[in-house]
Amino acid sequence: MQAVLAALHHSADLIVRQFAADMGEKKRVAVLFIEGLVNIAEINERIIHTLMFRMADYENVTWTDSSNCPQLPLPVASLLLVQDIQTLTGSILRGQAVILLDGWQTGFAADTGDIEDRGIEKPTSQTVIRGPQEGFTETLQTNLALIRKRLSSADLIVTKQELGHVTKTKAAVVYLKDTADCDVVQEVYRRLGRIDLDGVLEGAYIEEFIQDSKYSPFPTVSNTERPDTTVAGLLEGKVVILVDGSPFVLMVPCLFNTFLHSAEDHYQRWTYVLTRPMRFVSYYYSLLAPALYIAITTFHHEVLPPPLLISLSAQREGVPFPAFFEALIMIAAFELLNEAGVRMPRAIGSAISIVGAIVLGQAAVEAGFVSAAMVIIVSSTAISNFVIPSIEAAVPIRLLRYAFMAAAAFMGMYGLYVAVMAMLLHLSGLRSFGVPYMSPIAPLRREDIKDSLIRLPLWSRRSTTQQPKR
């Protein structure tokens, strides 16, 4: 016991309960656990009370040494035999109670963990009107149970491992046997095995190590906090990575078009088909609208009808900045407001939005800093950005928008065309765990198109569990 106490540096929250157990003869027993990580009532009733008053009932067991009794007959769900100090201390730090008997060279670790955690609540980042209203929590076992509840299959494979040399964070890899690509599964294990960190506090730590293109603005690993979306990904052959302490799970391989899909797409009637194409249009509008406005108003006046050209010229008459700098000012101001709205308390977040709308709208135009047309372009761009279901897909737009605006300001439509082609070539060359990022569009797979840009009825698709070819 002294070795265990020394290994834990006699921590103040380490509780040591020593007493004499009734095992036919009085035998010294010590129970060690970390305060706050265990259920005290369960330890008192199931372990201490049983050892003190009920062990004499086992008359046919000899308690002289551990070789005669590989297990203690305690009424606990899990009781493991541990034989070294490192395993003992690890069990204590994971919220287990360790039982040491005088004269024994081994100990027992009883599962009595009872850490307070957040209950199952509605997802906050991926809300739907029609569909399940359950979201993942920060507890790994709860998240695995939410998946098991929806996917009661013996082919569901779950493997666990620890990540982080110091934190020893528990992680789980989940996939469907014979549905997930074996090469993808092996690649996931290989990349997880390469992670060399002292601490893993959230799934994002893992995401940066396992993604394919580390310098690409486009994510090659998707995440979700919805169990139904996770199960749908498993049925499609994806591999899911869960991290203890994070309500978001990672899914690979990841395709570009899935970032513009919503879980609600499959809960509405298939005739409700305009929402998904609208997201694709909003994505590219949010990316290209400011750059198009700059290119047209700076270099290509001839594409505008004369009445519209006269109106725009009149609006810009008193504006002291070129269209490029005008757009930069407006978009930067919007980004500041967006960041402030996220960081400010909810009670005053709406006030920030109202003030921002007044300042960036009416006041900015009346002061002559920007034109009314630019306010319309930037505001419509912001609204289109909010249509995108995944924040991971919206972040690259916010970065590339500045590059497209600069290309349009210096070379007009030609520069914008070159920038768009460079982005498309980059997207076509990306792969996620061996799967083409732009699949099923490039390369084209006609069967998967039915649930890509649009969603056709379920009965019109041959199979809902097909996965992209490598």
N, C-alpha and C positions, 0 to 999 in steps of 0.2 A: 504493500500500500504506500509506503514511503516513496518508492520509485515513481508511482503514479502522481503523487502530490508534487514531487520535484519536477516531473515532466510538465506539469501545469503551473509551475512556479507559485504554488500555494495561493492560487487566485482567490479573491475575496468572495466570489459568487459560487465557488465550489463547495458543495455541502457534503460532509462525511458523516454518516450515521452508523455508529458501532453499537452492537448489542450481542447478546448470547442467544443463539438459536437452539431450539429443542429438537435435537436429532437423535433421540435416544439417550444421548449425553450432551451436555452443554458444549457448544462449539462457537467460537468467536467468528462473527460475520461483520463485514463492512459494506455499506451501500453508498456509492458515490454518484453524484449527479450535479448538473449545473442548474442553479436556481433560475427559474423563468423559462427554461426549455422543456420542462417535464410537467406531468400532471401529478402534483403532490398527493392528492387523494388516492390516485391509482397506486402509487408507490406504497403508501401506508397500508392500503387494504390488501393488495394482491401480492406484495413482496414482503414487506416487514412483518405484517400480521401473520402471513402464512409461514414464514421462517421461524417466528417466535413461538407459535402455538400449534401448528398443524403438521410439522415435519415428522413428528413421532408416529404419525399414522402410517408412514411408509416403513413397515417393519422389515420388509425383505431387502432393503437397500442398506449397504454398508457405506458409511460416510467417512471412511478413514483417509482416502485419497481420491484424486480425480479419476484415476484409471478405473475405479469400480463404479463410477456414476458419470456418464458422459453428459447427462442433462439433469437439471433440477426440475422437479415436478411443480412448477409454479403456474398459476392460472393467468398467464400473459400470452398475447397473440404471437410474439416472436421472442425467442430466447436463443442466443448464439453463443457458442463456446469460443473464447478468445484466449490466445496463448502468448501474446507478446505485448510489451508496453505501448508500442505505437498504435496497435489496434485498439487497445483499451482506451487510450486518450482520445483517439478518433471517435470511438463510440460515445464517449462522454460529451464531446464537443458537438455531436450531431443530435443531442437531445435524448440519449439513451441512459438508463440507469445501469451502472456496473456493479456486480455483486462479487465480492472477494471473500473466500473462506479460509480460515486459519489453517496453514499446513498444505494448502493446495498451490500448485504452480500455475494454475489456469484460473480464469474468471469467466463470468457470464455477463452478457449485455442484453438487457431487457428493453424492448421497445415501449417506452412510456412517454413519448414526445407529445407535447401539448402547447405548441407555440400559437399565440393569437395571430389570426390572419383575417384578411378581408373576405367577406362572403361573396357568393356569386351574384354579380350585378349586371346591369345592361352594359353592352359595349359603348364606349364613349367616342371612339374614333371612327367606327364603322357602323353607323346606325341604319336601321331599315324600318319601314312602315309595316310591312307584312313579313313575318318570319320569326325565327327564334330570337328571344331577347336575353339570352345568356352569353356571358363573356368569360374569358379565362381570368384566373386570379394569379396571385404571386406564389401559389403553392403548387409544386410539381405534381404531387399525387392527385390533387383535385383536378388539375388540367388533364392528366391521363384518364381519370374517371369520366370526365366530360366527353372525351373521345370514345372511350369504351362504351359509354351509354348509347352513343349513336352508331357505333360500328361494332356490333357483337359478332365478331368473326374470329375463328381460331387462327386464321392466317395473318392477323394483325401482330406484327413482331415489334416488341419493345425491348431495347437494350439501354442500360444505364452506364454512365461513367462519370468520373470526377474531373473537373477542369479548374486550373488555377492552383499553383503550388501552395499558396497560403490560404486562400478562401475555401478550397476544396468544394467548389460549387457543383452540385449534382445536375447532370444534364441527361436527357433521354433522346434517343434516335428511334423514330417510329416510322414504319412503312408496312405495306401489304405485300406479303410473299406472293410471288408469281405475277404481281401486277407492277411493282416497281422494277425499274431496270437494274439488274445486278451490278452493272458497271457503275451506275450512279451511286448505288448504295456503298460499294467499295470505295469510291472516290470520296464520299462523305466521311467515312471512317478514316481515310488516309489524311484528309485535310484537318479533321478534328485532332488527330494524333500529332500534327505538327504545331499545334498551338502551344506556345511557351510564354505563359503569363503568370504573374504572382496572384492576380485576382481577376475573376470573371463575375461581374456584378449584374450584367444584363445581356440579352441576346445580341445586342449591337457589338459587344466585344468579339463574339464569335463571327458575326457577319463580316467584319472587316478582314478576318483571317481566311475565310473560306470563299470569298467572292472571286470571280474569275479575273475581271479587269479592275485592278486596284485604283487606276487613275481615271477611269471612265466616270462621267457624271451620272450615267444610267445604272440603276441598281440591278444586279444579277441574282439577288436573293430577295424573295418577297417575305413579308411578315403579316400576320393577322392576329386579332384578339378574339375572333369568332370561332367557336368549335365547329359549327356547321360548315364554314368555309374550309376549315382544316380537314374535315372528313371528306368533303368534295375533292380536295387536292389529293388525299390518299387514294381515293377511288380512281383518280386520273393517273396514278402511278408516281406521285411525288413522294419525296422523303421529307419528314417533318422533324425538326429539332426543337426540343423544349428545354428551357433553362429554369432552374429553381430560382424564384425571386423575380421573374419577369412575367407579365400577363400577355406578352406577345410571343408567338411561336414563329420559327423560321421555316420556309418551305423552298425546296429546290427539286428539280430545275425550275427556273423562272423565265417566263416569256413576256415580251413587251406588252402584248395586248391584254394580258391578265390584270395589269395595273388599272385598266380602264373598265374592268368588269366589277359589278357589284353583286353581293349575295342575293339581293332582292330581284335580280334579273330572272332567277329561276323560281321565284315565289309569285311573280305576277303572270298573268296570261301571256302567251307568246305574241298575241296581237299588240301588246304593249312594247313594240319593237323600236320605237323612235328614240328612246332614252340612250341606248348604247351608241348608235351612230352619232347622237348629239354630243356624247362625251368625246368621241374622236374629233369631231369638228371643233369643239371647245378647246381641246388640247392644242391643236395646231393654230387656232385663232389666237389663243393666249400667247403662243410662241412667236407668231409672225405679225400680228396686227400693228404693234408700234413700229417695227422695221418697215413694213409696207407703207405706213403713213409717212415715215421719214423719206423713203425712196421716192414716193410719188410727189410729195410737196417740194422736194429739193431738186430732183432731176427730171421727172416725167410728168410735167403739167399737162401734156397733150392727152393723157388717158382720162382726164376728168372732164365732165360736161362743163361748158362755159359758165352756167349759173352757179354750179358748186365751186368752181375755181374762183369766181369773183367773191363768193361768200367767204371762202377760206382766206383769200388774200386780205379781205377787209378785217377779218378777225385777227390776223397776224400783223396788222399794220403797226400797232403799238407795242408788240412784243419785242424786247431787246435781244433775245437769244435765238440762235438757229434751232431748227426743229429737233436736231439731235440732242442738244443740251436741254431744250425744253422737256423732251421726253425723259431724259436722265433725271432732271429735278423732280418731275412728277412721280416717276416710278420709285425713286429713292425715298421720297416722302411717304409714298404708300407702304413701302417695305418697313419704314420706321413705325408707322401706325399699326401695321400688322403685328410687328414684334411687340409693340407696347400693349396691344390688345391681348396677346397671348400671355405676357408676363404679369400684367396688372391683375389685381383681385377682381373677381367676377362682379362684385357690387359696383365698381366704377368702370368696368370694361365698356359698358354701353355708352357712358359719358365720353370716353375717348373716341368712340366711333362717331358720335354726333359732332363733337368738336372738329374731328378730322374731316368729316364731310363738309362742314361749313367752311373751314379754312382752305381745303384743297379745291373746293367747288366755287362757290360764289365769290368769296374773298379773293382768291388767287386770280380769277378772271378780271374782277373789277380793278385789282391793283395793277394789272397789265403784265404780270409775270408769265402767264401762260394764256394760250387761246382756249376758247370754249371747246373747239374740236378736239384739242389734246386731252382735255378733261374727260370727254366722252370716250376717246380711245383707251385711255388708261383705266377708267372705271369699268368699261366693258371687258377689258383684258383681265382685271382683277376678278370680276364676276365669273368669267370663263374658267379662271384658274380654280375657283372654289367648286366647280362642277366635277372636277376630277376626284374619284373616290379615294385614291391612295395619295398620301402626302409624299411618299417616296417618288411617285411619278411627277408631282408638281415641283419638287425642288430642282430637277434639271432644267425645267423651263425658266425658272427664275435666274439661273446662271447663264444659260445660252441666250436668253433674250438680249442681254447686253452685247454679246458678240454679234448677234444678228443686226442689232441696231447700229453698231459701229461699221459693219460691212455695208449696210444700206446707206449710211451717211457718207462714206468715202467713194463707193462705186455704184450706188444706185441699185437697180434691179439685178444687174449683172453680179454685183457682190453678194446680194441676197441669194441669188441662184447658186453661186459657188458655196456659200455657207450651208444652204439646205442640202446640196449634194454631198458635201463633206460629212454632215450629220447622218444622212441615210447610208453612206458607205460605212461609216463607223458602226451604225446599228446592225448592218448586214454582216459585219465581221465579228460581232460579239457572239459568244457562246456562254451558256450557263450549264456547267457540269456536262459539257459535251453536246448539249442540245442547242441548235441555232436560235438565237435570241428573237428573231423576227418570224419564227415559225408560228402559224402555218402559212404565212404570206410569202416568205422567202426562207427556205424553199416552199413552193406552193403545195398544199395538201388539201384537196377539195373536200374531203370528208370533214376535216376539222374546221373548215371555213363556216360550217353551219353553226358553230358556237364561238365565233371569233368577232368579226365586225358586226354581225347581227346574231340573234338567237332564234333559230327555227324551232318548231315544236319538238318535244322530246321524242315523239313517235316517228319523226322523220329521220332521226339519226340512228345509224346502225348499231352503235355502241357508245356508251357514255364513259367508258373506262379506257379508251385508247390514249396513248401517250405519244408525244412527238418522237420521230425517229432521230437517232443520233447521226 
